Amino acid sequence: MSIGFLEEDFSFWKIKFPKRLLIPFLLLLIAKIAGSIFIYYGTGVAVNGTFWSDPTRVFAWEQNKVFLNAGNAGRWPFVFVGWDSAWYLSIMTRGYTFSPQAYTFSPGLPLFGNLFNFLLRSPIVSIAVCGFVFGVLWVPLFQLLAEQYVSKQAALTSTLLMAFSPFVFVFTTVSYTEGLVLFFSTSAWLLFQKRKRISASALGALAVLSRVTGALVVLPMLYSSMKDKGKDKIRNVLLSIVPFFALVAWYVYGFFSSGDLLAPVHTTEWAGLYTVPSFLLFDLPQKGLSAFTAIPLQNWPASQFWLTPVAIAAAVFIPPILMYKIKNVNSELLVYSIAGYTGILILGAIVSFPRFISILFPLWLPLTANLSLNKKHMTLLGAVLVVFFVISINMWISFLGGQFVA
């Protein structure tokens, strides 16, 4: 397939960008809108709401009270909220001091949700729109980033595969931080590559404030700056670590508001979820092989999503293969991937591995590095995207029904 006919720029007012960037962006936007309409009308949300809006079914947790006091926003915002959305929405409306557990959640999404709220005047509508907007804006940025390392055809394919992969699709649609992290991380790295170091550092800081894993973007920036030569080396190194000061500022805020400098790491709400160290050191020796069947939920009052066991296995075993291939693409992004994968394995809840691993954006580059979009490959790609979309809709419905997806 030749994409030469899309080499021309699309111009709107003073905005200009290559037309090829519209393909994944518009396909994803249409898919998300169509999916939300189907779920709203086809699954009864328009009439009955969701698990999270039903006071007789929703878990009686402090953070979930915000769902039951959503005002006159209607039922449609509930297509985009559930589980951790309650924490972000509660932080928007009540601040961090309503619960010591709230400090687990970084301030980026509540901050941008409140910015949307200046216009929309409804917290639940604002956080739903905020998550959705950032959940599509990252797509052309990733495509531009991918084009720095693989062909334009391969970049387009990687973008489609990543954007439609179920865990990315769902968690960049509902009110979670995935969209913000991807938007600010990819834009920071793009600007860094263009040697706009100050802007890159500022966006890297926003990535950190969106979620702690946003700090990963600092590593390739720092690694690249350390290899610089000349008088600007020290300046570039210092600019590369600026995002870490945003993380420090967040911890200092926690100290002044809660009296605990390490408030974000002293939360206990999720202690029941296995991590790899706790599983290997305690649970496996105590429970034997039966511990493997308990991984998905342990003591959570929710049912298991059908794809979870397979997705966990894929998230553990596939990334090392992809990282081996990334070393031939870019050493800085290899550093990003290794650090992210290692951190997730050590610190992340095993049941959430698929969600965390799927937004390590460099991992998607080697999948299509040598791809040529001939007719056969296009047919295969179309089939994969359809399967991804069907699984995503099923996962989205399960999420709204109270299942713990990831």
Contacts in CASP RR format, 6 or more apart in sequence:
PFRMAT RR
TARGET T0000
AUTHOR 0000-0000-0000
METHOD contacts of the structure
MODEL  1
MSIGFLEEDFSFWKIKFPKRLLIPFLLLLIAKIAGSIFIYYGTGVAVNGT
FWSDPTRVFAWEQNKVFLNAGNAGRWPFVFVGWDSAWYLSIMTRGYTFSP
QAYTFSPGLPLFGNLFNFLLRSPIVSIAVCGFVFGVLWVPLFQLLAEQYV
SKQAALTSTLLMAFSPFVFVFTTVSYTEGLVLFFSTSAWLLFQKRKRISA
SALGALAVLSRVTGALVVLPMLYSSMKDKGKDKIRNVLLSIVPFFALVAW
YVYGFFSSGDLLAPVHTTEWAGLYTVPSFLLFDLPQKGLSAFTAIPLQNW
PASQFWLTPVAIAAAVFIPPILMYKIKNVNSELLVYSIAGYTGILILGAI
VSFPRFISILFPLWLPLTANLSLNKKHMTLLGAVLVVFFVISINMWISFL
GGQFVA
1 153 0 8 1.000
1 372 0 8 1.000
1 373 0 8 1.000
1 374 0 8 1.000
1 375 0 8 1.000
1 378 0 8 1.000
3 20 0 8 1.000
3 152 0 8 1.000
3 153 0 8 1.000
3 156 0 8 1.000
6 18 0 8 1.000
6 19 0 8 1.000
6 20 0 8 1.000
6 23 0 8 1.000
7 18 0 8 1.000
7 19 0 8 1.000
7 20 0 8 1.000
8 18 0 8 1.000
8 19 0 8 1.000
9 16 0 8 1.000
9 17 0 8 1.000
9 18 0 8 1.000
9 19 0 8 1.000
10 16 0 8 1.000
10 17 0 8 1.000
10 18 0 8 1.000
10 19 0 8 1.000
10 21 0 8 1.000
10 22 0 8 1.000
17 140 0 8 1.000
20 143 0 8 1.000
20 152 0 8 1.000
20 156 0 8 1.000
21 140 0 8 1.000
21 143 0 8 1.000
21 144 0 8 1.000
23 156 0 8 1.000
23 160 0 8 1.000
24 139 0 8 1.000
24 140 0 8 1.000
24 143 0 8 1.000
24 156 0 8 1.000
24 159 0 8 1.000
24 160 0 8 1.000
24 163 0 8 1.000
25 136 0 8 1.000
25 139 0 8 1.000
25 140 0 8 1.000
27 160 0 8 1.000
28 136 0 8 1.000
28 139 0 8 1.000
28 163 0 8 1.000
28 164 0 8 1.000
28 169 0 8 1.000
29 136 0 8 1.000
31 164 0 8 1.000
31 169 0 8 1.000
31 389 0 8 1.000
32 132 0 8 1.000
32 136 0 8 1.000
32 169 0 8 1.000
32 173 0 8 1.000
35 393 0 8 1.000
35 396 0 8 1.000
36 79 0 8 1.000
36 80 0 8 1.000
36 173 0 8 1.000
38 393 0 8 1.000
39 45 0 8 1.000
39 79 0 8 1.000
39 393 0 8 1.000
39 396 0 8 1.000
39 397 0 8 1.000
39 400 0 8 1.000
40 46 0 8 1.000
40 75 0 8 1.000
40 76 0 8 1.000
40 79 0 8 1.000
43 397 0 8 1.000
43 400 0 8 1.000
45 75 0 8 1.000
45 76 0 8 1.000
45 78 0 8 1.000
45 79 0 8 1.000
45 400 0 8 1.000
46 75 0 8 1.000
46 76 0 8 1.000
48 54 0 8 1.000
49 75 0 8 1.000
49 78 0 8 1.000
50 75 0 8 1.000
50 78 0 8 1.000
50 79 0 8 1.000
50 82 0 8 1.000
50 400 0 8 1.000
50 401 0 8 1.000
51 57 0 8 1.000
51 58 0 8 1.000
51 400 0 8 1.000
51 401 0 8 1.000
51 402 0 8 1.000
52 58 0 8 1.000
52 64 0 8 1.000
52 67 0 8 1.000
52 78 0 8 1.000
52 81 0 8 1.000
52 82 0 8 1.000
52 85 0 8 1.000
52 86 0 8 1.000
52 400 0 8 1.000
52 401 0 8 1.000
52 402 0 8 1.000
53 67 0 8 1.000
53 68 0 8 1.000
53 70 0 8 1.000
53 75 0 8 1.000
53 78 0 8 1.000
55 68 0 8 1.000
58 64 0 8 1.000
58 67 0 8 1.000
58 68 0 8 1.000
59 301 0 8 1.000
61 86 0 8 1.000
62 90 0 8 1.000
62 98 0 8 1.000
62 99 0 8 1.000
63 86 0 8 1.000
63 87 0 8 1.000
63 90 0 8 1.000
63 99 0 8 1.000
63 101 0 8 1.000
63 102 0 8 1.000
64 86 0 8 1.000
65 90 0 8 1.000
66 86 0 8 1.000
66 89 0 8 1.000
66 90 0 8 1.000
66 93 0 8 1.000
66 94 0 8 1.000
66 123 0 8 1.000
66 124 0 8 1.000
67 78 0 8 1.000
67 81 0 8 1.000
67 82 0 8 1.000
67 86 0 8 1.000
67 89 0 8 1.000
67 124 0 8 1.000
70 77 0 8 1.000
70 78 0 8 1.000
70 123 0 8 1.000
70 124 0 8 1.000
71 122 0 8 1.000
71 124 0 8 1.000
72 122 0 8 1.000
73 122 0 8 1.000
73 124 0 8 1.000
73 125 0 8 1.000
77 122 0 8 1.000
77 124 0 8 1.000
77 125 0 8 1.000
77 128 0 8 1.000
78 124 0 8 1.000
78 400 0 8 1.000
79 128 0 8 1.000
79 400 0 8 1.000
80 128 0 8 1.000
80 131 0 8 1.000
80 132 0 8 1.000
80 173 0 8 1.000
80 174 0 8 1.000
80 175 0 8 1.000
81 89 0 8 1.000
81 124 0 8 1.000
81 127 0 8 1.000
81 128 0 8 1.000
81 174 0 8 1.000
81 175 0 8 1.000
82 174 0 8 1.000
82 175 0 8 1.000
82 399 0 8 1.000
82 400 0 8 1.000
82 402 0 8 1.000
83 399 0 8 1.000
83 402 0 8 1.000
83 404 0 8 1.000
83 405 0 8 1.000
84 105 0 8 1.000
84 176 0 8 1.000
85 127 0 8 1.000
85 174 0 8 1.000
85 175 0 8 1.000
85 176 0 8 1.000
87 101 0 8 1.000
87 102 0 8 1.000
87 104 0 8 1.000
87 105 0 8 1.000
88 105 0 8 1.000
88 109 0 8 1.000
88 110 0 8 1.000
88 127 0 8 1.000
88 175 0 8 1.000
88 176 0 8 1.000
88 177 0 8 1.000
89 123 0 8 1.000
89 124 0 8 1.000
89 127 0 8 1.000
89 175 0 8 1.000
90 98 0 8 1.000
90 99 0 8 1.000
90 102 0 8 1.000
91 98 0 8 1.000
91 102 0 8 1.000
91 105 0 8 1.000
91 107 0 8 1.000
91 110 0 8 1.000
92 110 0 8 1.000
92 113 0 8 1.000
92 114 0 8 1.000
92 117 0 8 1.000
92 123 0 8 1.000
92 126 0 8 1.000
92 127 0 8 1.000
93 123 0 8 1.000
95 102 0 8 1.000
95 110 0 8 1.000
96 102 0 8 1.000
96 103 0 8 1.000
96 254 0 8 1.000
96 257 0 8 1.000
96 258 0 8 1.000
97 257 0 8 1.000
97 258 0 8 1.000
100 258 0 8 1.000
100 260 0 8 1.000
100 263 0 8 1.000
100 266 0 8 1.000
100 267 0 8 1.000
101 267 0 8 1.000
101 268 0 8 1.000
101 269 0 8 1.000
103 254 0 8 1.000
103 258 0 8 1.000
103 260 0 8 1.000
103 263 0 8 1.000
103 264 0 8 1.000
103 266 0 8 1.000
103 267 0 8 1.000
104 264 0 8 1.000
104 267 0 8 1.000
104 269 0 8 1.000
104 270 0 8 1.000
106 177 0 8 1.000
106 208 0 8 1.000
106 209 0 8 1.000
106 210 0 8 1.000
106 211 0 8 1.000
106 212 0 8 1.000
106 250 0 8 1.000
106 264 0 8 1.000
107 209 0 8 1.000
107 250 0 8 1.000
107 253 0 8 1.000
108 177 0 8 1.000
108 180 0 8 1.000
108 206 0 8 1.000
108 209 0 8 1.000
108 210 0 8 1.000
109 127 0 8 1.000
109 130 0 8 1.000
109 131 0 8 1.000
109 175 0 8 1.000
109 176 0 8 1.000
109 177 0 8 1.000
109 180 0 8 1.000
109 210 0 8 1.000
110 127 0 8 1.000
111 209 0 8 1.000
112 130 0 8 1.000
112 134 0 8 1.000
112 180 0 8 1.000
113 123 0 8 1.000
113 126 0 8 1.000
113 127 0 8 1.000
113 130 0 8 1.000
114 126 0 8 1.000
115 130 0 8 1.000
116 126 0 8 1.000
116 127 0 8 1.000
116 129 0 8 1.000
116 130 0 8 1.000
117 123 0 8 1.000
117 126 0 8 1.000
119 126 0 8 1.000
120 126 0 8 1.000
120 129 0 8 1.000
127 175 0 8 1.000
128 175 0 8 1.000
130 175 0 8 1.000
131 172 0 8 1.000
131 173 0 8 1.000
131 174 0 8 1.000
131 175 0 8 1.000
131 176 0 8 1.000
131 179 0 8 1.000
131 180 0 8 1.000
132 173 0 8 1.000
134 172 0 8 1.000
134 179 0 8 1.000
134 180 0 8 1.000
134 182 0 8 1.000
134 183 0 8 1.000
135 172 0 8 1.000
135 173 0 8 1.000
135 178 0 8 1.000
135 179 0 8 1.000
135 182 0 8 1.000
135 183 0 8 1.000
136 172 0 8 1.000
137 179 0 8 1.000
137 183 0 8 1.000
138 172 0 8 1.000
138 179 0 8 1.000
138 182 0 8 1.000
138 183 0 8 1.000
138 186 0 8 1.000
139 159 0 8 1.000
139 163 0 8 1.000
141 182 0 8 1.000
141 183 0 8 1.000
141 186 0 8 1.000
141 187 0 8 1.000
141 190 0 8 1.000
142 158 0 8 1.000
142 159 0 8 1.000
142 162 0 8 1.000
142 163 0 8 1.000
142 182 0 8 1.000
142 186 0 8 1.000
142 361 0 8 1.000
143 155 0 8 1.000
143 156 0 8 1.000
143 158 0 8 1.000
143 159 0 8 1.000
144 190 0 8 1.000
145 186 0 8 1.000
145 189 0 8 1.000
145 190 0 8 1.000
145 193 0 8 1.000
145 361 0 8 1.000
146 154 0 8 1.000
146 155 0 8 1.000
146 158 0 8 1.000
146 159 0 8 1.000
146 364 0 8 1.000
146 365 0 8 1.000
147 155 0 8 1.000
148 190 0 8 1.000
148 193 0 8 1.000
149 155 0 8 1.000
149 329 0 8 1.000
149 330 0 8 1.000
149 333 0 8 1.000
149 365 0 8 1.000
149 369 0 8 1.000
150 158 0 8 1.000
150 329 0 8 1.000
150 365 0 8 1.000
150 368 0 8 1.000
150 369 0 8 1.000
151 371 0 8 1.000
153 371 0 8 1.000
153 372 0 8 1.000
153 373 0 8 1.000
154 368 0 8 1.000
154 369 0 8 1.000
154 370 0 8 1.000
154 371 0 8 1.000
155 368 0 8 1.000
156 373 0 8 1.000
157 367 0 8 1.000
157 368 0 8 1.000
157 371 0 8 1.000
157 373 0 8 1.000
157 377 0 8 1.000
157 381 0 8 1.000
158 364 0 8 1.000
158 365 0 8 1.000
158 367 0 8 1.000
158 368 0 8 1.000
160 381 0 8 1.000
160 385 0 8 1.000
161 364 0 8 1.000
161 367 0 8 1.000
161 368 0 8 1.000
161 381 0 8 1.000
161 384 0 8 1.000
161 385 0 8 1.000
161 388 0 8 1.000
162 168 0 8 1.000
162 358 0 8 1.000
162 361 0 8 1.000
162 364 0 8 1.000
163 169 0 8 1.000
163 172 0 8 1.000
164 384 0 8 1.000
164 385 0 8 1.000
164 388 0 8 1.000
164 389 0 8 1.000
164 392 0 8 1.000
165 358 0 8 1.000
165 388 0 8 1.000
166 307 0 8 1.000
166 388 0 8 1.000
166 391 0 8 1.000
166 392 0 8 1.000
166 395 0 8 1.000
167 311 0 8 1.000
167 354 0 8 1.000
167 355 0 8 1.000
167 358 0 8 1.000
167 395 0 8 1.000
167 406 0 8 1.000
168 178 0 8 1.000
168 358 0 8 1.000
168 359 0 8 1.000
169 388 0 8 1.000
169 389 0 8 1.000
169 392 0 8 1.000
169 396 0 8 1.000
170 392 0 8 1.000
170 395 0 8 1.000
170 396 0 8 1.000
170 399 0 8 1.000
170 405 0 8 1.000
171 178 0 8 1.000
171 179 0 8 1.000
171 355 0 8 1.000
171 359 0 8 1.000
171 406 0 8 1.000
172 178 0 8 1.000
172 179 0 8 1.000
172 182 0 8 1.000
173 396 0 8 1.000
174 396 0 8 1.000
174 399 0 8 1.000
177 210 0 8 1.000
177 211 0 8 1.000
178 355 0 8 1.000
178 359 0 8 1.000
180 206 0 8 1.000
180 207 0 8 1.000
180 210 0 8 1.000
180 211 0 8 1.000
181 207 0 8 1.000
181 210 0 8 1.000
181 211 0 8 1.000
181 213 0 8 1.000
181 214 0 8 1.000
181 359 0 8 1.000
182 359 0 8 1.000
182 361 0 8 1.000
184 203 0 8 1.000
184 204 0 8 1.000
184 206 0 8 1.000
184 207 0 8 1.000
184 210 0 8 1.000
184 214 0 8 1.000
184 217 0 8 1.000
185 204 0 8 1.000
185 207 0 8 1.000
185 214 0 8 1.000
185 216 0 8 1.000
185 217 0 8 1.000
185 361 0 8 1.000
186 361 0 8 1.000
187 203 0 8 1.000
188 200 0 8 1.000
188 201 0 8 1.000
188 203 0 8 1.000
188 204 0 8 1.000
188 207 0 8 1.000
188 217 0 8 1.000
188 221 0 8 1.000
188 243 0 8 1.000
189 200 0 8 1.000
189 217 0 8 1.000
189 220 0 8 1.000
189 221 0 8 1.000
191 197 0 8 1.000
191 199 0 8 1.000
191 200 0 8 1.000
191 203 0 8 1.000
192 200 0 8 1.000
192 220 0 8 1.000
192 221 0 8 1.000
192 224 0 8 1.000
197 235 0 8 1.000
197 236 0 8 1.000
197 239 0 8 1.000
197 240 0 8 1.000
198 239 0 8 1.000
200 221 0 8 1.000
200 239 0 8 1.000
201 221 0 8 1.000
201 239 0 8 1.000
201 240 0 8 1.000
201 242 0 8 1.000
201 243 0 8 1.000
202 242 0 8 1.000
204 214 0 8 1.000
204 217 0 8 1.000
204 218 0 8 1.000
204 242 0 8 1.000
204 243 0 8 1.000
204 246 0 8 1.000
205 242 0 8 1.000
205 243 0 8 1.000
205 245 0 8 1.000
205 246 0 8 1.000
206 246 0 8 1.000
207 214 0 8 1.000
207 215 0 8 1.000
207 217 0 8 1.000
207 243 0 8 1.000
208 214 0 8 1.000
208 215 0 8 1.000
208 218 0 8 1.000
208 243 0 8 1.000
208 244 0 8 1.000
208 246 0 8 1.000
208 247 0 8 1.000
208 250 0 8 1.000
209 246 0 8 1.000
209 247 0 8 1.000
209 250 0 8 1.000
212 247 0 8 1.000
212 264 0 8 1.000
213 340 0 8 1.000
213 344 0 8 1.000
213 356 0 8 1.000
214 243 0 8 1.000
215 243 0 8 1.000
215 244 0 8 1.000
215 247 0 8 1.000
216 336 0 8 1.000
216 339 0 8 1.000
216 340 0 8 1.000
216 360 0 8 1.000
217 243 0 8 1.000
217 336 0 8 1.000
218 240 0 8 1.000
218 241 0 8 1.000
218 243 0 8 1.000
218 244 0 8 1.000
219 332 0 8 1.000
219 335 0 8 1.000
219 336 0 8 1.000
219 339 0 8 1.000
220 332 0 8 1.000
220 333 0 8 1.000
220 335 0 8 1.000
220 336 0 8 1.000
221 240 0 8 1.000
221 332 0 8 1.000
222 237 0 8 1.000
222 240 0 8 1.000
222 241 0 8 1.000
223 331 0 8 1.000
223 332 0 8 1.000
223 335 0 8 1.000
224 240 0 8 1.000
224 332 0 8 1.000
225 233 0 8 1.000
225 236 0 8 1.000
225 237 0 8 1.000
225 239 0 8 1.000
225 240 0 8 1.000
226 233 0 8 1.000
226 237 0 8 1.000
228 236 0 8 1.000
228 237 0 8 1.000
250 264 0 8 1.000
251 261 0 8 1.000
251 262 0 8 1.000
251 263 0 8 1.000
251 264 0 8 1.000
252 261 0 8 1.000
254 260 0 8 1.000
254 261 0 8 1.000
254 263 0 8 1.000
254 264 0 8 1.000
255 261 0 8 1.000
255 263 0 8 1.000
257 263 0 8 1.000
260 266 0 8 1.000
270 349 0 8 1.000
272 298 0 8 1.000
272 299 0 8 1.000
273 298 0 8 1.000
273 300 0 8 1.000
273 349 0 8 1.000
273 350 0 8 1.000
273 351 0 8 1.000
273 352 0 8 1.000
274 283 0 8 1.000
274 294 0 8 1.000
274 295 0 8 1.000
274 298 0 8 1.000
274 349 0 8 1.000
274 350 0 8 1.000
274 351 0 8 1.000
275 346 0 8 1.000
275 347 0 8 1.000
275 348 0 8 1.000
275 349 0 8 1.000
275 350 0 8 1.000
276 345 0 8 1.000
276 346 0 8 1.000
276 348 0 8 1.000
276 350 0 8 1.000
277 346 0 8 1.000
279 291 0 8 1.000
279 295 0 8 1.000
279 350 0 8 1.000
283 291 0 8 1.000
283 294 0 8 1.000
284 291 0 8 1.000
287 294 0 8 1.000
295 309 0 8 1.000
295 312 0 8 1.000
295 350 0 8 1.000
295 351 0 8 1.000
296 304 0 8 1.000
296 305 0 8 1.000
296 308 0 8 1.000
296 309 0 8 1.000
296 312 0 8 1.000
296 351 0 8 1.000
296 404 0 8 1.000
297 303 0 8 1.000
297 304 0 8 1.000
297 351 0 8 1.000
297 404 0 8 1.000
300 404 0 8 1.000
302 402 0 8 1.000
302 403 0 8 1.000
302 404 0 8 1.000
303 402 0 8 1.000
303 403 0 8 1.000
303 404 0 8 1.000
304 403 0 8 1.000
304 404 0 8 1.000
305 395 0 8 1.000
305 398 0 8 1.000
305 403 0 8 1.000
305 404 0 8 1.000
305 405 0 8 1.000
305 406 0 8 1.000
307 391 0 8 1.000
307 395 0 8 1.000
308 351 0 8 1.000
308 354 0 8 1.000
308 405 0 8 1.000
308 406 0 8 1.000
311 353 0 8 1.000
311 354 0 8 1.000
311 406 0 8 1.000
312 350 0 8 1.000
312 351 0 8 1.000
312 353 0 8 1.000
312 354 0 8 1.000
314 354 0 8 1.000
315 353 0 8 1.000
315 354 0 8 1.000
315 356 0 8 1.000
315 357 0 8 1.000
315 358 0 8 1.000
316 345 0 8 1.000
316 353 0 8 1.000
319 337 0 8 1.000
319 341 0 8 1.000
319 357 0 8 1.000
319 360 0 8 1.000
319 363 0 8 1.000
320 341 0 8 1.000
322 337 0 8 1.000
322 363 0 8 1.000
322 366 0 8 1.000
322 367 0 8 1.000
323 334 0 8 1.000
323 337 0 8 1.000
323 338 0 8 1.000
323 341 0 8 1.000
323 363 0 8 1.000
325 366 0 8 1.000
325 369 0 8 1.000
326 333 0 8 1.000
326 334 0 8 1.000
326 337 0 8 1.000
326 362 0 8 1.000
326 363 0 8 1.000
326 365 0 8 1.000
326 366 0 8 1.000
327 334 0 8 1.000
328 366 0 8 1.000
328 369 0 8 1.000
329 362 0 8 1.000
329 365 0 8 1.000
329 366 0 8 1.000
329 369 0 8 1.000
330 362 0 8 1.000
333 362 0 8 1.000
333 365 0 8 1.000
334 362 0 8 1.000
336 360 0 8 1.000
336 362 0 8 1.000
337 360 0 8 1.000
337 362 0 8 1.000
337 363 0 8 1.000
340 360 0 8 1.000
341 357 0 8 1.000
341 360 0 8 1.000
344 353 0 8 1.000
344 356 0 8 1.000
344 357 0 8 1.000
344 360 0 8 1.000
345 353 0 8 1.000
348 356 0 8 1.000
351 404 0 8 1.000
351 406 0 8 1.000
352 406 0 8 1.000
353 406 0 8 1.000
354 406 0 8 1.000
355 405 0 8 1.000
355 406 0 8 1.000
357 363 0 8 1.000
371 377 0 8 1.000
373 381 0 8 1.000
395 405 0 8 1.000
398 405 0 8 1.000
399 405 0 8 1.000
END
